[in-house]
Amino acid sequence: MTMPKEDTNTMRALQALENSNSSVRLRAALAVGTTPDPRFIDKLIERCAIEPEFYGREMLTWALTRHSSSMTVPKLIDELRSERAQARSQALHTLSKIGDRRAWPAITRALLTDADDEVARSAWRAAVVLVPEDDEAELARVLATQLGRGERETQLSLSRALIALGEVILPILRPAMTDPHPRPRTHAIATERLLRNPDAGFEFAIEEAKRIVALGTTSQEE
């Protein structure tokens, strides 16, 4: 019995998503996103967890956004419980791109404080996209516990997430701006500066904050 042409094309596309050549995988993800088919969703999510190339992961995410959120969001939420860090990170990234607020309850404190920096950063970005207005202050409080974490790129991601929440972060930042530990204190001061002057740039804000901490002052005292 001959397989229908449609099924043959589907099988070829699914196989192409697993090809050892990154360009072939990229083209396959583009094709799947161009002509969405629910049969591809599981494979796209599976590939997100293991795709080694950045552009490949971005194309997989784009392909998933082209499918019905009612079908993709529950599966992506399931992926947030994966033991594989990349699976959690990419699922969060994709949920932030889809922007369906039904996913908000799945953005847990555990994800926002995940030990893996990439997972945490993806969770921060997803959270500020999905958070309902009534939950913004509580989100800011959780994010503030991560001040001073990681290297410059991670700190910039956290500052951006906090700043995206707006003025609600100010009363939450202030205690951190007098923290006895220099890393969270510096980061908090830099974030407050950036909120007030977005054009300053993160590097400038961090260097200014370091100077303030070294002098034993706060930004309010300047």
Secondary structure as UniProt FT lines:
FT   HELIX           5..16
FT   TURN            17..18
FT   HELIX           22..34
FT   HELIX           38..40
FT   HELIX           41..48
FT   TURN            49..50
FT   HELIX           54..65
FT   HELIX           69..79
FT   TURN            80..81
FT   HELIX           85..98
FT   HELIX           101..106
FT   HELIX           109..112
FT   HELIX           117..130
FT   HELIX           133..135
FT   HELIX           136..144
FT   TURN            145..148
FT   HELIX           152..164
FT   HELIX           166..169
FT   HELIX           170..176
FT   TURN            177..178
FT   HELIX           182..196
FT   HELIX           198..200
FT   HELIX           202..215
FT   TURN            219..221
//
